[in-house]
Amino acid sequence: MIKEFKNSNLIIANDGPMLPYLKKLVKKLELEKFAQFIGRVPRYKLVKVYHSADIYVQPSQIGGGFSFAILEAMSCGFPIIAANVGFMDEYLKHGVNCLLLRKADSEEISEAIIKLISDEELRFKMGLENRKLAEEKFSVDKVQNEWIKFYEDVLSS
């Protein structure tokens, strides 16, 4: 399978507790030339990292919340592959702007990645949907106005 996607590259950012396991797995599967471990990325460099990619994959979400990383990927206009936990499906719609994973096992993740790598039009469409949604729902002005309204409601009650 890797021969079909020999120009693909996996970028793993962060330095969480799974890092040693992931490094061993990449070595065991002889994928060293396809995987790049870049460690924890400072906030000011994140956009550059995002723009070096075509797909954002977040196969797990501890705590089940809607992560800033997902919002950042949406803002950059990426199609997203993510575990369907918590309230992810409130903004991420399977087949529209993302592929939501039911089990988030290696087979399902692989199938989702291959689907998006193989379908440039779908990647583009999903990315546009995410950018549009990020601008409509999560822009600084929108979020700021919602916080102001929240505080006004709290103070007036």
N, C-alpha and C positions, 0 to 999 in steps of 0.2 A: 504494500500500500504506500509506503513512504516514497517509493520510486515515482509514483504519480505526482507527488507534491514536493519534489526535491528542492524547489526554490522557496519552500515554506520555512519559517523560522518561529520558534516558540520563545517568547520573552517572558520570563518569570521575575516579577518585581516583588520586593519585600523580603523579609528575613525571618519569617515566622517559624514556629516549631516544626513544620513539615519540611523545611528546607533540606535537612540532611537526607531524609527519606527520598525526596524528589531528585536530589543529586545522584543518589545510589540507583534509583530507578532509571534515570536517563542513561547512566553508564551501563547498567544491566541490559537495557534495550538497544545499546549502541547508537544512541541518538545525540551524542555530544556535539556533532557539527550542526545540529538543527536547533539546539536549545541554548539559550543565553540567560544566565542568572545575573541580574543587575543589582540585586540587593534593594535596600530601602531607598526610595527616590525622594529627594526633597521636593516639597510642594511646587517650588518655582520651576522645576524641571519636568513636571508631570506632563504638561501639554506636549513637549517635545517627544516624550516616550509614547504618548497616545498617538501622535501623528506619524510614528514610525510603524504603526500597526494597521491592520484592516478589520480585525474582529476583536471584540472584548469578551473574554470568557471569565465568568466567576461561578465556578461549579458548586460552591458552598457559601453559606452565609450564617455565621455563628450569631445567634441571637434573633435571626429572622427579620431584621429590620431592612429598610431600604437604604443601601449604603451610599456614601458620598462617591465612592469609586464608580458605581453605576451611573450616578448623576453626571460625573465628569465624562464618562464614556458617551453618554447621551449627548452632552453638550458638544463633544467633538464629532458627533455624527456617525458613531459606530453602530453596526448591528451588534446585538448582545446575545450571548448565550449565558443563561443563569439558572441556578436552582430555583424551583418554584416553592419558596418558603416564605413564611410571614405574609406580608401583604405585597409581595413583588408583583403579583398579577393585577394590582390596582392601576399601575402605569405601564407595565410590560405586558403586551398582548402577543401571545404565541402566534407566529406567522405574520404579524403585522410589523412589529419593531424588534422582535427578539425570537429566540427559540428557548422556551422554558423547559427545563429538565424536570422530569417526574422523579427519577431515581438518582440522577447525577452520578451514575456509575461510569466506569471508563468506556464501556461500549456506547452508552447513550451520548456521552460527551464527544467521543470520536465521530459518531454519526452526525451530530449537529455541526461540528467543525467542518467535516467533509462536505456537508450540504452547503454551507456558506462559502467555503473555498471554491466549490464547483459552480456556484451560481452568482456571477458578478452582478447581475440585475437585481437579484433578491438582496444581496448585501447593500447595494446602493439604495434601494427602496427602503429597507429597514433603517439604514443610517439617516436618510432624510426624515423619516418619521420621528426618529429619536431627537434629531436636532430641533425639529418643529415643536415637539413636546417639551423639550428643555426650555426653549424660548417662551412658550406659552405658559407653562406651569412653574418653572423654577428660575426665571430670570431674577436678577437682584431687585429690580423694581417691584415685581410681583410678590416676592417673598417679603420684602421690606413692608409693603403696603398691608400684607396679611398680618404681620407682627404688630404694626401700628394699630390696626383694627382690633386685634386681640387685646392689646393693652388698654385701648379706649373702652372696650366692653368690660374688662375687668375693673377698671377704675370707676366706671359709671354705675357699677352694681353694688 
